[in-house]
Amino acid sequence: MAKSCSAPRPGADRFSYPYDAVYDRSATSHAVNLFDMASKYADVGSTAEIIDRLRPLRKAVAA
């Protein structure tokens, strides 16, 4: 299982995590971990928001 803290390197791209598609042991730890990832390693948003952000990349690859 990959962890967000093991992936980033200086100068590397950030990762995207959909908060509504991941889970944790409790709602509190889920919120704290997402906050921590958003502060340091990742872009956190809903699945719909992340798909909207990725959509232009798909169009660029298809062109």
VOGU-3710 file (C-alpha; in Angstrom, 3 decimals, decimal comma):
1> makscsaprp> 0,000/0,000/0,000  1,463/3,352/-1,022  1,571/6,199/1,434  1,529/9,832/0,480  4,515/10,609/2,706  6,722/8,058/0,936  5,998/9,351/-2,553  7,014/13,022/-2,733  10,545/14,179/-3,366  11,845/17,711/-3,604
11> gadrfsypyd> 10,679/19,119/-6,923  8,230/16,270/-7,498  4,611/16,808/-8,435  1,955/16,702/-5,754  -0,534/13,871/-5,554  -4,319/14,183/-5,600  -6,465/12,466/-2,988  -10,257/12,401/-3,203  -11,462/12,724/0,386  -14,679/10,912/-0,469
21> avydrsatsh> -12,867/7,860/-1,878  -10,441/7,138/0,971  -11,061/6,217/4,582  -9,478/5,996/7,991  -10,298/4,401/11,335  -12,516/7,257/12,476  -13,936/10,492/11,110  -11,560/12,491/13,308  -8,385/10,694/12,210  -9,640/10,872/8,611
31> avnlfdmask> -9,999/14,657/8,818  -6,643/15,116/10,567  -4,781/12,928/8,064  -6,360/14,680/5,077  -5,452/18,052/6,594  -1,874/16,875/7,104  -1,588/15,576/3,533  -3,083/18,780/2,128  -0,612/20,851/4,134  2,467/18,927/3,041
41> yadvgstaei> 2,108/16,502/0,165  -1,128/16,508/-1,737  -4,087/18,254/-3,265  -7,181/17,040/-1,443  -10,633/17,463/-2,930  -13,780/15,603/-3,842  -13,677/12,977/-6,573  -15,610/15,322/-8,868  -13,146/18,184/-8,237  -10,141/15,997/-8,986
51> idrlrplrka> -11,716/14,622/-12,161  -12,418/18,192/-13,276  -8,765/19,092/-12,649  -7,562/16,071/-14,629  -9,939/16,493/-17,570  -7,709/19,045/-19,388  -4,801/16,581/-19,235  -6,849/13,957/-21,023  -7,718/16,424/-23,763  -4,051/17,412/-24,118
61> vaa> -2,961/13,783/-24,467  -5,674/13,076/-27,046  -4,589/16,056/-29,175
//
